[in-house]
Amino acid sequence: MLPLSLIAALSLASCAPKYTQATARPVTDLNCAEIKDELGKLASIRAEAESKKGVSKENVLFALFFWPGIVFNEVDNRDVITKVDTRTAELVKAQSAKSCPAN
């Protein structure tokens, strides 16, 4: 029972950061301050996903206890990074179109 509990705990603690575009507000509805705030949040999510790729503590733990978890972790992280990059590009384009200051 202890090994199963350990695997479950590791799986929950080692997941890729969550990001879904389904709940994001349309870019056209955001003002300059909201765009800047969301860009900061996206940068943080991307950095977290990048830190959990490759030879990370999460993947090392998966290698030790549940090796297929490495594949799922890598795919999840790549998916999050792709979604974040897509949303970031949309926000940067909107920021330029609305003549928002870059900083």
Disulfide bonds with the S-S distance in Angstrom:
Cys32-Cys100 1.94
